[in-house]
Amino acid sequence: MFAVEVKDHIMIAHSLPSPVFGPAQGMHGATFTVDAAFFTEDLDDHGLVVDIGLAVEALAATLAPLRYKNLDEIPEFAGKFTTTEFLCKHIFDQMRGHIGAGTLKDAGRVRRLRITLHESHMARAWFEGDV
């Protein structure tokens, strides 16, 4: 498989209100580096997986509603634990929408997508699936 991966970042605030999260129960901030990897079995006529510029724009558009936000105040996240893993799936779903809409001009070649959130130099999570 061929792959192209693009990167961006977000700064958010949130709380994880359950004893299982220890000190992260309270309001705290996080800065995530976000990677979006697009996988294809073949390249287009120009030797591309996806247009990198369009992929960067799609990722930025996906992250814009989260950037500098308190996730506890976003209605669609009400009652959910906005863990790193949860955010990976949320971003995956939004990026899959860009792929389905043809935003990346991939002509349907993208078969898989992986979204990775780097929480720190010691921890990361990802969600990967077919598109």
N, C-alpha and C positions, 0 to 999 in steps of 0.2 A: 504494500500500500504506500501511496505517496501521502505526504501531509504538509500542511502549512499551518504555522501557529503564530497568532498575533497576541499582543499584550497591552494591557491598560491597568489602571488602578482605581480604587474607590476608597474614600474615607467615610465611615458610617458611625453611628452611635446606636446602641441597643442594650436591652437587658435580656437575661435568660432566667425568668422567674420560677426556678425550681431548685430545691436543695441539691440536686444532682450536679448542678453547675458551680457549686461552691462560691468563691468570690465573684464569679461572673454573673451571679444572680442580679446584682445591682447594675445600674447604668454605667456603661463603659464605652470607650471608643475602640475602633479597629481600622486598620489600614490594610486592605487586601490588594495584592497583585493578582490580576485576573488574566489567565491565558485561555484562549479559544483555539483549539486545534481542529482543523478540517481534514478529513481523510477521504481519498479517492483511490480507485483502482487504476485509473489511467489519467493522463494529462490531456488538456485540450490541445487544439492545433497550434497554440502559441507556447506550449510547454508549461502551462499553469495548472495548479490545483484550483485556486480561486484568485481573484484579483486582490492582492494584499491591501491596497488602498481602500477598496470597498469593504473588506473584512474589518479593517481598523475602524472605519466609519460605523459599520453595523454594531461592533462591540461598544463603541463610545455611545451610540444611541441607546443601546440596551442598558448601559450602566447609568446614563444620565438621571433617570428617576430615583436612583439610589444614592447618588453622589452627594455627600455632605448632609445626608438626611438621618433623622432618628427613625429607625425602622419600626420602633414601637408605635409610631404615629401614622404609619402607612396602613390604610383600611384593609387592603387585601391580605396583610400579614397578621391581622388581629387574631389573637388566640393561638398563634403558631410560635414555635421556638425558631428564631431566625439564626440557626447555627450555620457554620461554614458549609456543612453538607447541604442544608436546606437552600442556602443561597446558590450553591452550584447548580442544583436542579432548576431553580427559578431562572437563572441566567441561561441555562441550557434551553429551557422552553422558549424563552424570548428569542434566542439566536436561531433556534430551529424555525421559528416563524420567519425570520429574515431569509433563511435558506429556501423555505417553501414559497416565499413571495418572489424569489428570483433576484433579490437585492444584490447577491454576490455574483450574478451572471455566471454561475457554474454549470448551467445547462443540465442540471440534475445529476452531475457526476459525484457530488459529495454524498458519501454513504454513511459516515459516522462523524460524530462531533464529540469532543471532550472539552469540558470546562473545568479548569483547575483554579482554585483560590489558594494562594499562599498566605497563610496567616502570619508566619514569621519564618526565619531561617531554619526553624526546627519542626514546623508543622504545615501540612497542606492537605487539601481534600479535593476530590474531583467527582464529577458525574460524567459518564460516557455512555452513549447509546447510538442506535441507528437513527437516521433522520428520514 
